[in-house]
Amino acid sequence: MPTIPPLPRSLDPLAGESVRGYVLRLAHRLDRAPGRIAVLTGLGRTFPGRGDLTVPAGRLLHLDASTTTSFAAATRLSAHEVAALCLDSLRDRYPPLDRDHQAAPHRTSNGGVATGGLASWVFTQSTRYCPQCLAGDGSAIQRAHGGAWQRLWHLPPIFARTLHRRLLLHQCPQCRQPVHTRHHRAASLFPRAQDATLHPAQCRTTIRAGAHWKQHAACGARLDLVDPGVQASPVDHQRPMLERLLVVQHKLLELLQPDGPTQTISVGRPVAVAAYFLDLRLLVGLLLASWPHARPLAQAWAGADPVDQHLDHQRQQAQARHQQGRKPLPFRNRPPIEPDACGNLLAIAEQLLTLDDPGAARQRLDPLIAHAAAQQPWVGHLLRTEPHCSDGLREAIKPWITALRPSDQPGRRRGSRHGPLRDCRFGPHHIPQFLPAGWYARHFHHLTGIDPLVLRRFVPAKLVQMTAGGSLSAAAEYLGLSPSSNNIRPRSTAKTSSANWRPALEALADDLDAATRLVDYAQRRDTLSNWLFPLDDWLELATDFRRRQTWQGRASTRWGERKRKVASVLVWARITQSEHRLAPLIVAERASSPRSELAKLVARVRYQSHHRPDLYGYHWVVLTEVLDTYADRLAARIDNGWPAELACSGQQESAFLAN
């Protein structure tokens, strides 16, 4: 690793400052663009032969050891000061920040990730802010470069600034866009990373496009200008709501402090702080899923209008995406970015958790769950999250869990008479769509007279049926295999009778039961359901690959959009252990035309690399090995709960530069 020289000048971090805010202030002091400072400190890197650069948004959460060392050397900070700029120092108290392999109280006993979807409870795409904080404390250094962009502002439970007795903001007052958002490259830490003209407290949203980034005009509005109306005392009808929200905010802030209490009370029972935040997350989701039926729970002080406005905005967004022919986003699956709406939902959830016993909580929650249970995605979320909540909340919702779990098990239809075929430790979400080659070689290679392709489709469906019950057709539908169009059942012959394949199936199930760490293939498929190879990663892969080629190879190799899609399918198939024909890109193409050119290209590439590399050259053989390395690293991040946009961020840095 090259030595990082120290910058000519540095800054002392402000209390609670985020790494993004620190780099913005440091860049302003050195009169350089934040992207340039990111490169000089090891946070970001440029692409050879291009003026573009990348600073992964994941830096906001965590810096690895080498990056920490580089950043500390360049800024003259200690490793402890650098670590304090990132959010993962709070991971033991706030589960959505815990993305490494270490076991934690909110994880399962075998070390697997406790619950999916946690990443949506960290705002990496934008941030909230307090104008008074950005204006600084009046010192010379803060008058020049502004106050701190607080790292806690990226957490949904932080919706108010108790010091200034006000709610946070999330939009620029001029362009009305979320602050620090970047739509065309969501995985970048900085919007307008190459712009050295903006003050750290100015809005960096691009409001006019152009052919080159220098032609993209920034909004530039000051975010540190305090509205005199906000500083004044709130009007009478707002004060009860603000006062109550400030009380809730003070409690949540205390729980997030490194030296704060390790336990609190939830539904009358002691609970670890991490589990308490999971309780809040579950109840906020329940309130959103059951709204407006949850409205009566709002006390006189609570503001229900902000929640109504948030949900109206969500519906408008969903309608706009539908009109554009785009895939709908998960509805009501994320906390509101709007501080007033999120604060009110958290206050209602906190009020429910302060009830003295599970019986009282059950009376309040029963009507809400009854309405939310009609939404199957939320039911699945409830069943996945419930095992990791507090004992008090689990006791309160236990009757609903008992009632919902049988009908929610994938592969088992409501009212089905077929229960699970055996008591399994693994679940249907641990089964891939296509039997992995290792599983096949270990247990089924000796079987003759059965088409291996059909067998590798049939066995996963039988495993789902074994653990979840229901019919084979229902199990196939859960895996995304339609029995009407895919032959998943071997033809009935003497060699395909169950007496031949059932012992192998039972042996495989025994292996899965004995495994200490299982892969959640359903989570992988869900995370990559709308995935395309990130452009930055693809261009960097091409740049790295060209260095290995001869000049004749570079001249004959094309790296266009068609090859990018082929590579996307190959990576998707390896991560999900599925057939390439089931890849979302191919399925989407077949929806408009039965003949998929992408499917033909992928099939041709697989044939050339596996069967005739001597005739067609070894280009795809080598490229497939590189893609497999990329896929394995991406899969590891997804298994640790990272969303697709962050899991891909910085993949090339670790996958290729290390070679």
Buried (B, 14 or more C-beta within 10 A) or exposed (E): EEEBEEBEEBBEBBEBBBBBBBBBBBBBBBEBBBBBBBBBBBBBBBBEEEEBBBBBBBBBBBBEEEBBBBBBBBBEBEEEBBBBBBBBBBBBBBBBBBBEEEBBBBBBEEEBBBBBBBBBBBBBBBBBBBBBBBBBEEEEBBEEBBBBBBBBBBBBBBBBBEEBBBBBBBBBBBBEBBBBBBEEBBBBBBBBBBBBEBBBBBBBBBBEEEEEBEEBEBBBBBBBEBEEEBEEEBEEEEEBBBEBBBEBBEEBBEBBEEEEEEEBBBBBBEBBBBBBBBBBBBBBBBBBBBBEBBBEBBEEBBBBEBBBBBBEBBEEEBEEEEEEEEEEEEBBBBBBBBBBBBBBBBBBBBBBBEBEEBEBBBEBBEBBBEBBBEBEEBBBBBBBBBEBBBBBBBBBBEEBBEEBBBBBBBBBBEEBEBEBBEEBEBBBBBBBBBBBEEBBEEBBEEBEEBEEEBBBBBBBBBBBBBBBBBBBBBBBBBBBBEBEEBEBBBEEEEEBEEEBBEEBBBEBBEEBBEEEEBBBBBBBBBBBEEBBBBEBBBBBBBBBBBEEBEEEEEEEBEBEEEBBBBBBBBBBBBBBBBBBBBBBBBEEBBEEEEEBEBBEBBEEBBEBBEEEBEEBBEBBEBBBEBBBBBBEBBBEBBBBBBBBBBBBBBBBBEBBEEE
